[in-house]
Amino acid sequence: QVQLVESGGGLVQAGDSLRLSCAASDAVFRVRAMGWFRQSLGKEREFVASISWNGAMQSYADSVKGRFTISRDGAKNTVYLQMTELKPEDTAIYYCAAQRRTFGGTSNSLNEFDYWGQGTQVTVSS
């Protein structure tokens, strides 16, 4: 069973940077595309970024394009989300997810991700 554990969230000021990490407990991570999603209070969970199983492709939500970078380290079974120029509207719980199918490309659809972490809170003050 794939287990995902996020870390790196916290309270920062607008304009600051933060790096989230997601460690997978199972080597299956290495053959699955990964994604980051977020959910703010009173809103539905939304796509942030995803990366293909081999790291060759990345995709981003328009709201974070140019500010956030997703990457993965196969040796560590870890996916990262580097966030820069943070804004108060980036405040949310951030979730890491692994795609259901193996050897997949990027996706912005929550329905394609079967494995989820518990989330890490990111709060950006103005």
GUBAFI-944385 format. One line per 4 residues: number of its first residue (from 0); for each residue z, x, y of C-alpha. Coordinates in nm, 4 decimals, padded with zeros to 6 digits. Example, Ala and Ser with C-alpha at 12.3 -4.5 7.8 and 13.67 -1.06 7.14 Angstrom:
BEGIN
0 = 00.7800/01.2300/-00.4500; 00.7140/01.3670/-00.1060
***
This chain:
BEGIN
0 = 00.0000/00.0000/00.0000; -00.0949/00.1310/00.3402; 00.1935/00.1543/00.5838; 00.1450/00.2342/00.9499
4 = 00.4150/00.3567/01.1867; 00.3514/00.3772/01.5597; 00.5415/00.5955/01.8030; 00.5144/00.7276/02.1559
8 = 00.5660/00.4147/02.3615; 00.7945/00.4036/02.6605; 00.8449/00.3235/03.0257; 00.6167/00.5045/03.2692
12 = 00.4940/00.4642/03.6244; 00.1479/00.3579/03.7299; -00.0895/00.6540/03.7151; 00.1047/00.8300/03.4411
16 = -00.0213/00.9238/03.0969; 00.1139/00.8498/02.7518; 00.0034/00.9315/02.3983; 00.0628/00.6920/02.1133
20 = 00.0623/00.8073/01.7521; 00.0182/00.6117/01.4330; 00.1120/00.7779/01.1070; -00.0178/00.6342/00.7813
24 = 00.1813/00.6774/00.4654; -00.1131/00.6596/00.2332; -00.4151/00.8840/00.1905; -00.6278/00.5683/00.1991
28 = -00.6146/00.6131/00.5757; -00.8706/00.8875/00.5399; -01.1468/00.6440/00.4328; -01.0741/00.3593/00.6737
32 = -01.1683/00.2924/01.0314; -00.8639/00.2567/01.2548; -00.7938/00.0551/01.5641; -00.5468/00.0011/01.8431
36 = -00.4711/-00.3461/01.9698; -00.2204/-00.4745/02.2222; -00.0372/-00.7916/02.3001; 00.1321/-00.8712/02.6274
40 = 00.3815/-01.1482/02.6862; 00.2246/-01.4914/02.6531; -00.1179/-01.3579/02.5616; -00.3128/-01.3173/02.2422
44 = -00.3478/-00.9828/02.0736; -00.6529/-00.8004/02.2058; -00.8693/-00.5091/02.1075; -00.8132/-00.1758/02.2788
48 = -01.0022/00.0907/02.0831; -01.1288/00.1762/01.7382; -01.2570/00.4823/01.5560; -01.4784/00.5048/01.2491
52 = -01.3484/00.6304/00.9176; -01.4844/00.9797/00.9789; -01.4074/00.9944/01.3505; -01.7732/01.0117/01.4483
56 = -01.7777/00.6884/01.6481; -01.5369/00.5319/01.8919; -01.5410/00.2063/02.0818; -01.3300/00.0766/02.3671
60 = -01.2473/-00.2395/02.5503; -01.4030/-00.2449/02.8950; -01.0577/-00.2579/03.0524; -00.9622/00.0839/02.9136
64 = -01.2964/00.2624/02.8981; -01.2789/00.5958/03.0742; -00.8978/00.5967/03.0727; -00.8039/00.5791/02.7035
68 = -00.9198/00.8032/02.4194; -00.8791/00.7328/02.0484; -00.8820/01.0164/01.7975; -00.7742/01.0847/01.4418
72 = -00.6410/01.3768/01.2420; -00.7254/01.3490/00.8738; -00.4955/01.6315/00.7741; -00.2000/01.4451/00.9236
76 = -00.3113/01.0907/00.8372; -00.2565/01.0088/01.2022; -00.4527/00.8261/01.4688; -00.3812/00.8750/01.8382
80 = -00.4349/00.6815/02.1565; -00.4294/00.8987/02.4658; -00.3736/00.6785/02.7694; -00.4259/00.8037/03.1227
84 = -00.4228/00.6411/03.4669; -00.1960/00.3723/03.3314; -00.1759/00.0445/03.5188; 00.0884/-00.2293/03.5167
88 = -00.1612/-00.4527/03.3368; -00.1559/-00.2076/03.0448; 00.1996/-00.3200/02.9732; 00.2072/-00.4585/02.6192
92 = 00.3141/-00.3969/02.2635; 00.0554/-00.1661/02.1115; -00.0338/-00.2034/01.7449; -00.2130/00.0328/01.5136
96 = -00.4315/-00.1163/01.2413; -00.6433/-00.0043/00.9463; -00.9672/-00.1752/00.8572; -00.9906/-00.3744/00.5370
100 = -01.3072/-00.2129/00.4027; -01.3524/00.1541/00.3351; -01.5952/00.3892/00.5087; -01.6389/00.1434/00.7936
104 = -01.7524/00.1924/01.1497; -01.5869/00.0786/01.4685; -01.4897/-00.2836/01.5190; -01.3284/-00.4910/01.7904
108 = -01.2438/-00.7808/01.5584; -00.8822/-00.8329/01.4582; -01.0025/-01.0159/01.1480; -01.1494/-00.6955/01.0055
112 = -00.8140/-00.5193/01.0058; -00.5761/-00.5950/00.7227; -00.3035/-00.3379/00.7707; -00.0794/-00.3377/01.0764
116 = 00.2064/-00.1356/01.2144; 00.5191/-00.2807/01.3710; 00.4085/-00.2009/01.7261; 00.5389/00.0166/02.0062
120 = 00.6229/-00.1055/02.3548; 00.4447/00.0402/02.6554; 00.5729/-00.0610/02.9959; 00.4022/00.0517/03.3155
124 = 00.5884/-00.0013/03.6388; 00.4137/-00.0270/03.9735
***
